[in-house]
Amino acid sequence: MSNDSEKPFSARPEWADVTPVSQDDGPSPLVPIAYSSAYSDAMSYFRAILQTNEYSPRVLDLTAHIIRLNPSHYSVWKYRQDAVIARDADLLKELEFVEEMAEDQPKSYQTWHYRQAIIRKLGDASREVEFINRMLHIDSKNYHAWSYRQWVISTFDLWDGEMADTNRFLDMDVRNNSAWNQRYWVLKNRPSGFTDEDIAAEVKYALEMIYLAPRNESPWAYLRGIVALGGKTLDDFPSVEETCKDLSDKGQSIPHALAMLLDMKVAVKDVDECRRICAILEENDPIRQKYWKYRAESVK
């Protein structure tokens, strides 16, 4: 072994006073899991300290070792959390460990949940947006990172600059549905609320982004959502119909544009135009062909 951290716990003198507890799968296990010897060794000592509720420094070493071997072991994460709080440990140092694990296993739910618990105990999230931004640059659609971001923003009132951050993420990738979702969430939930001018500005923003990737569903969904959030209808914004027609007139037959235009024509009971649009959609959106046929037959 190259150093003490790689020694099995059974060979470490500081653990000599502990009797390891092996996993009990019963007398005739059907399909026993082939754990590595390192993992089995560490877990045997973890089971032992569970019986004594030990929260010593060596427990932090043990749990860190197991977490590196199995980042999704929620029982070990929870025991580590209890030990950190019981020992009144350095929470900033603990965040360094969590960041190491997050960078190595960014999709581990347990890592994000643990960080949330530590930040809640610390009561200071001033570093968190920067940390989350770094993680989102690794994977800009990491659900756990976005979910954690919403908790941080709402819990610590960090709304300022959040819309600007979504701008940056969407400038990097207009197809980032997670960033679109975050933008809607901010507008809907921020304490300052929104005005009619805000809604109009968001409609304009969505239409501009639609031109960058008209077949991308995200800005279309955002457009519908933001109009409804403001208590408006698509007809309240002439630019929406103009954009839909413009994209259709260019011969692109964008299903999202045609579907939105269809809804607008249904609202004003333009039966002939509705059926014309449905016929185009039946041809250009074959996977939903029967749906568009149904829509055409439903127009009255």
C-alpha positions in Angstrom: 0.0 0.0 0.0 1.3 3.4 -0.9 -0.1 5.2 2.2 -2.2 4.7 5.3 -5.3 5.9 3.6 -5.2 2.9 1.3 -4.8 0.4 4.1 -7.8 -1.7 5.0 -9.4 -0.6 8.3 -8.6 -3.9 9.8 -4.9 -3.1 9.4 -5.1 0.4 10.9 -4.0 0.6 14.6 -6.5 3.4 15.4 -9.3 0.9 14.7 -7.8 -2.0 16.7 -10.4 -1.5 19.5 -13.4 -2.0 17.2 -14.8 -5.4 16.3 -16.0 -5.3 12.7 -19.5 -6.4 12.0 -19.9 -8.4 8.7 -22.9 -8.1 6.5 -25.6 -10.7 7.3 -27.4 -11.8 4.2 -29.0 -14.8 6.0 -28.1 -18.5 5.8 -28.8 -18.9 2.0 -28.5 -15.6 0.1 -30.0 -15.9 -3.3 -27.8 -13.4 -5.2 -25.1 -12.0 -2.9 -23.6 -8.8 -4.2 -19.9 -9.0 -5.1 -18.6 -6.1 -3.1 -14.9 -5.2 -3.4 -12.8 -6.2 -0.4 -12.1 -2.5 0.4 -15.8 -1.7 0.5 -16.7 -4.8 2.6 -13.9 -4.0 5.0 -15.0 -0.4 5.5 -18.7 -1.2 5.8 -17.9 -3.8 8.5 -16.4 -1.0 10.6 -19.3 1.3 9.8 -21.8 -1.3 11.1 -19.8 -1.5 14.3 -19.7 2.2 15.0 -23.5 2.4 14.2 -24.0 0.2 17.3 -22.1 2.6 19.5 -23.2 6.0 18.0 -19.6 7.0 17.8 -18.9 10.5 16.3 -15.1 10.7 16.7 -12.7 12.2 14.1 -12.0 8.7 12.8 -15.7 8.3 11.9 -15.3 11.2 9.6 -12.4 9.5 7.9 -14.4 6.2 7.7 -17.5 7.8 6.2 -15.4 9.8 3.7 -13.7 6.6 2.6 -17.0 4.8 2.1 -18.6 7.8 0.3 -15.7 7.9 -2.2 -16.4 4.2 -2.8 -20.2 4.5 -3.0 -21.3 8.2 -3.3 -25.0 7.2 -3.2 -25.0 5.5 0.2 -27.5 7.6 1.9 -27.1 6.0 5.3 -23.4 6.8 5.4 -24.1 10.4 4.3 -26.7 10.8 7.1 -24.4 9.4 9.7 -21.6 11.7 8.6 -24.1 14.6 8.8 -24.9 13.6 12.4 -21.2 13.3 13.3 -20.3 16.7 11.8 -23.1 18.5 13.7 -22.4 16.6 16.9 -18.7 17.5 16.8 -19.5 21.1 15.7 -17.0 20.5 12.9 -15.7 23.1 10.5 -18.5 23.4 8.1 -16.5 25.4 5.5 -14.0 22.5 5.4 -16.9 20.1 5.1 -18.1 22.0 2.0 -14.7 21.4 0.4 -15.3 17.7 0.8 -18.8 18.0 -0.7 -17.5 20.0 -3.6 -14.9 17.3 -4.3 -17.7 14.7 -4.3 -20.0 16.8 -6.5 -17.3 17.3 -9.1 -16.6 13.6 -9.2 -20.3 12.5 -9.0 -22.4 15.4 -10.1 -25.6 13.3 -10.5 -25.5 11.9 -7.0 -28.7 13.1 -5.3 -27.2 12.3 -1.9 -24.3 14.7 -2.4 -26.6 17.6 -3.2 -29.0 16.8 -0.3 -26.0 16.7 2.1 -24.7 20.0 0.9 -28.2 21.5 1.4 -28.1 20.2 5.0 -24.7 21.7 5.7 -25.6 25.1 4.2 -28.8 25.2 6.2 -26.7 24.6 9.4 -24.1 27.1 8.3 -26.7 29.7 7.5 -24.6 31.3 4.8 -25.1 30.7 1.1 -22.9 33.5 -0.2 -20.6 31.1 -2.1 -23.4 28.8 -3.4 -24.4 30.5 -6.7 -20.8 30.6 -7.8 -20.4 26.9 -6.9 -23.6 25.9 -8.7 -22.5 27.9 -11.8 -19.3 25.9 -11.8 -21.2 22.7 -11.6 -23.6 23.7 -14.4 -20.6 24.5 -16.6 -19.8 20.8 -16.2 -23.4 19.8 -17.1 -25.8 22.6 -17.9 -28.8 20.4 -17.5 -28.0 18.7 -14.2 -31.4 18.4 -12.5 -30.0 18.2 -9.0 -27.9 21.4 -9.5 -31.0 23.3 -10.8 -33.2 22.0 -8.0 -30.6 22.9 -5.4 -30.2 26.3 -7.0 -33.9 27.0 -6.5 -33.7 26.1 -2.9 -30.7 28.4 -2.4 -32.2 31.3 -4.2 -35.6 31.1 -2.4 -34.2 30.3 1.1 -31.5 33.0 1.2 -33.3 35.6 -0.9 -30.6 35.7 -3.7 -33.0 36.7 -6.5 -30.8 39.6 -7.7 -28.9 38.7 -10.8 -30.8 35.4 -11.4 -32.5 36.5 -14.6 -29.1 37.7 -15.9 -27.7 34.3 -15.1 -30.4 32.6 -17.1 -29.5 35.0 -20.0 -26.0 33.7 -19.9 -27.0 30.1 -19.9 -29.4 30.6 -22.8 -26.8 32.5 -24.7 -24.5 29.5 -24.4 -27.3 27.1 -25.3 -30.7 28.2 -26.4 -31.9 24.6 -26.2 -31.2 24.4 -22.5 -34.7 23.6 -21.2 -33.5 23.7 -17.6 -32.5 27.4 -18.0 -35.9 28.2 -19.6 -37.6 26.5 -16.6 -35.4 28.4 -14.2 -36.3 31.7 -15.9 -40.0 31.0 -15.6 -39.6 29.9 -12.0 -37.8 33.2 -11.1 -40.4 35.4 -12.7 -43.2 33.4 -11.0 -41.7 33.2 -7.5 -39.5 36.3 -6.9 -40.9 38.5 -4.1 -40.9 41.6 -6.4 -43.4 39.8 -8.7 -43.8 41.0 -12.3 -45.6 43.7 -14.2 -47.3 43.8 -17.6 -44.1 45.4 -18.9 -42.1 42.4 -17.6 -44.4 40.0 -19.4 -44.2 42.0 -22.6 -40.4 42.0 -22.4 -40.3 38.3 -21.8 -42.6 37.7 -24.9 -40.1 39.8 -26.9 -37.2 37.8 -25.5 -38.8 34.4 -26.2 -39.6 35.4 -29.8 -36.0 36.6 -30.4 -34.7 33.2 -29.1 -37.2 31.3 -31.2 -35.6 32.7 -34.3 -32.3 31.2 -33.3 -33.7 27.7 -33.2 -37.3 27.6 -34.3 -37.6 23.8 -34.0 -36.6 23.9 -30.3 -39.7 23.4 -28.2 -38.4 25.1 -25.1 -38.9 28.8 -26.0 -42.3 28.0 -27.4 -43.3 26.4 -24.2 -41.9 29.3 -22.2 -43.8 31.7 -24.4 -47.1 30.0 -23.7 -46.3 29.7 -20.0 -45.3 33.4 -19.6 -48.4 34.7 -21.4 -50.6 32.5 -19.2 -48.7 33.6 -16.0 -49.4 37.2 -16.9 -53.1 36.5 -17.3 -52.9 37.3 -21.0 -53.7 35.5 -24.2 -51.5 35.0 -27.2 -53.8 37.4 -29.1 -52.8 40.1 -26.8 -49.4 40.2 -28.4 -49.6 40.8 -32.2 -45.9 40.0 -32.5 -46.6 36.4 -31.6 -48.9 35.9 -34.7 -46.4 37.8 -36.9 -43.6 35.5 -35.8 -45.7 32.4 -36.4 -46.7 33.5 -39.8 -43.2 34.7 -40.7 -41.7 31.3 -39.9 -44.5 29.5 -41.8 -44.3 31.8 -44.8 -40.6 31.0 -45.1 -41.6 27.5 -46.1 -40.1 25.9 -43.0 -43.4 24.5 -41.7 -42.3 24.7 -38.1 -44.8 22.6 -36.2 -44.5 24.7 -33.0 -45.2 27.9 -35.0 -48.2 26.3 -36.7 -49.5 24.8 -33.5 -49.4 28.2 -31.8 -51.0 29.8 -34.8 -53.7 27.2 -34.8 -54.6 27.9 -31.2 -54.9 31.6 -32.0 -57.2 30.9 -34.9 -59.3 28.6 -32.8 -59.7 31.4 -30.3 -61.3 33.6 -32.9 -63.2 30.8 -34.5 -61.6 31.1 -37.9 -62.7 27.6 -39.0 -61.3 27.6 -42.6 -57.8 28.8 -41.4 -57.8 26.3 -38.6 -58.4 23.4 -41.0 -55.8 24.7 -43.5 -53.2 24.8 -40.7 -54.2 21.3 -39.5 -53.7 19.9 -43.0 -50.2 21.4 -43.1 -49.5 19.9 -39.6 -50.8 16.5 -40.7 -48.2 16.5 -43.5 -45.3 18.0 -41.6 -45.7 16.5 -38.1 -46.5 12.8 -39.0 -45.9 11.4 -35.5 -49.0 13.5 -34.4 -50.9 13.1 -37.6 -54.0 11.6 -36.0 -54.0 14.3 -33.4 -54.0 17.1 -36.0 -56.7 15.3 -37.9 -58.8 15.2 -34.7 -58.1 18.9 -34.1 -59.4 19.7 -37.6 -62.5 17.6 -37.1 -63.1 19.4 -33.7 -63.1 22.9 -35.1 -66.6 24.5 -35.2 
